[in-house]
Amino acid sequence: MGEFAEVIQKWKNEVEDEAIKLIERGMPPWQATEKAVQIVSYRRRRERADKSRS
């Protein structure tokens, strides 16, 4: 598996984990998936911004 594929797989796993948490809290699966993508994308942007500042 290439580096890009590993990054995608890691992101996918994070989204799945986040979606499961949201579903357990009572959110419908389709909505939980959308929200999980937003959460993980935001988290990644923040990590990149923090790295660029330091």
C-alpha positions as CSV (number, residue, x, y, z in Angstrom):
1,M,0.0,0.0,0.0
2,G,1.3,3.4,-1.0
3,E,1.6,6.4,1.3
4,F,-1.5,8.0,-0.3
5,A,-3.5,4.9,0.3
6,E,-2.4,4.7,3.9
7,V,-3.5,8.3,4.5
8,I,-6.9,7.7,2.9
9,Q,-7.4,4.5,5.0
10,K,-6.5,6.3,8.2
11,W,-8.9,9.1,7.3
12,K,-11.6,6.6,6.5
13,N,-11.1,4.8,9.8
14,E,-11.4,8.1,11.7
15,V,-14.6,9.0,9.9
16,E,-16.1,5.5,10.7
17,D,-15.1,5.8,14.4
18,E,-16.6,9.3,14.6
19,A,-19.8,8.2,12.8
20,I,-20.2,5.2,15.2
21,K,-20.0,7.6,18.2
22,L,-22.7,9.8,16.6
23,I,-25.0,6.9,15.8
24,E,-24.6,5.6,19.4
25,R,-25.8,9.1,20.5
26,G,-29.0,8.6,18.4
27,M,-28.1,10.4,15.2
28,P,-29.5,8.7,11.9
29,P,-26.6,6.9,10.1
30,W,-26.7,9.0,6.9
31,Q,-26.6,12.2,9.0
32,A,-23.9,10.8,11.3
33,T,-21.7,10.0,8.3
34,E,-22.0,13.5,6.9
35,K,-21.3,15.0,10.3
36,A,-18.3,12.7,10.9
37,V,-16.7,13.8,7.5
38,Q,-17.1,17.4,8.6
39,I,-15.6,16.7,12.1
40,V,-12.6,14.8,10.8
41,S,-12.0,17.3,7.9
42,Y,-12.1,20.2,10.4
43,R,-9.8,18.4,12.8
44,R,-7.3,17.7,10.0
45,R,-7.3,21.4,8.9
46,R,-6.7,22.5,12.4
47,E,-3.7,20.0,12.7
48,R,-2.2,21.4,9.5
49,A,-2.7,25.0,10.6
50,D,-1.1,24.3,14.0
51,K,1.9,22.7,12.2
52,S,2.3,25.7,9.9
53,R,2.3,28.1,12.8
54,S,5.1,26.3,14.7
